[in-house]
Amino acid sequence: MKKNGADSESILVALQPGLDRVHQLMEIVEHQMQSWDQATVTWADLFLYPIADDLRNSPAADLVAGNSPAFPKIAAWITNMDARQSVHAIKS
């Protein structure tokens, strides 16, 4: 959108419906994390991590990153995943 001349405000307005949906989905994930064992990596971790990592680098980053993320359990889980050797191996 930016390449087509859209300004930042227009881009955020266009993204808002999708960001609202992401917020709803993160509420579900955050709730499910109450019983999530972070000591063991599961297929769910491997599936969700790339999505959460991308989210952290998007206009919705405040949901899962920063000093006061909207979803602190997800933010802590991302930090935990970031520290794993397997994640470092994939990212390099």
C-alpha positions as CSV (number, residue, x, y, z in Angstrom):
1,M,0.0,0.0,0.0
2,K,2.8,2.4,0.9
3,K,4.4,1.7,-2.5
4,N,1.1,2.8,-4.1
5,G,1.3,6.2,-2.3
6,A,-0.9,5.5,0.7
7,D,0.0,7.4,3.9
8,S,0.5,5.7,7.3
9,E,-3.0,6.6,8.5
10,S,-4.7,5.2,5.5
11,I,-2.7,2.0,5.8
12,L,-3.8,1.6,9.5
13,V,-7.4,2.3,8.6
14,A,-7.2,-0.4,5.9
15,L,-5.6,-2.9,8.3
16,Q,-8.0,-2.3,11.2
17,P,-10.5,-5.0,10.4
18,G,-7.7,-7.6,10.2
19,L,-6.1,-6.2,13.4
20,D,-9.4,-6.5,15.2
21,R,-9.6,-10.1,14.2
22,V,-6.0,-10.7,15.3
23,H,-6.9,-9.3,18.7
24,Q,-9.9,-11.7,19.0
25,L,-7.6,-14.6,18.1
26,M,-4.9,-13.5,20.6
27,E,-7.6,-13.5,23.3
28,I,-8.3,-17.1,22.6
29,V,-4.6,-18.1,22.5
30,E,-3.9,-16.1,25.8
31,H,-6.7,-18.0,27.5
32,Q,-5.5,-21.4,26.3
33,M,-2.0,-20.6,27.6
34,Q,-3.2,-21.0,31.1
35,S,-2.6,-24.7,30.7
36,W,0.3,-24.5,28.3
37,D,3.5,-26.4,29.3
38,Q,6.3,-24.2,28.1
39,A,9.0,-26.8,29.0
40,T,8.0,-28.9,26.0
41,V,7.8,-27.6,22.5
42,T,4.8,-28.9,20.6
43,W,3.6,-28.6,17.1
44,A,1.4,-25.8,18.3
45,D,4.5,-23.8,19.4
46,L,6.1,-24.4,16.0
47,F,3.0,-23.3,14.2
48,L,2.3,-20.3,16.3
49,Y,5.8,-18.9,16.7
50,P,6.4,-17.6,13.2
51,I,3.0,-15.9,13.2
52,A,3.7,-14.3,16.6
53,D,7.2,-13.3,15.5
54,D,5.7,-11.5,12.5
55,L,3.0,-9.9,14.6
56,R,5.7,-8.5,16.8
57,N,7.1,-6.7,13.8
58,S,3.8,-5.3,12.6
59,P,1.6,-2.3,13.5
60,A,0.0,-4.6,16.2
61,A,3.3,-5.2,18.0
62,D,1.9,-3.7,21.2
63,L,-0.3,-6.8,21.5
64,V,2.7,-9.1,22.2
65,A,5.7,-6.9,22.8
66,G,7.0,-3.9,24.6
67,N,6.8,-2.8,28.3
68,S,3.1,-3.5,28.7
69,P,1.8,-5.9,26.0
70,A,-1.9,-6.5,25.8
71,F,-1.3,-10.2,26.0
72,P,1.5,-10.8,28.6
73,K,1.4,-14.6,28.5
74,I,1.9,-14.6,24.8
75,A,4.7,-12.1,25.1
76,A,6.4,-14.3,27.8
77,W,6.0,-17.3,25.6
78,I,7.6,-15.5,22.6
79,T,10.5,-14.5,24.8
80,N,10.8,-18.1,25.9
81,M,10.8,-19.3,22.3
82,D,13.3,-16.7,21.3
83,A,15.8,-18.2,23.8
84,R,15.5,-21.7,22.3
85,Q,18.5,-23.0,20.3
86,S,16.1,-24.4,17.7
87,V,14.7,-20.9,17.0
88,H,18.2,-19.5,16.7
89,A,19.1,-22.2,14.2
90,I,16.1,-21.5,12.1
91,K,16.6,-17.8,12.1
92,S,20.2,-17.9,11.1
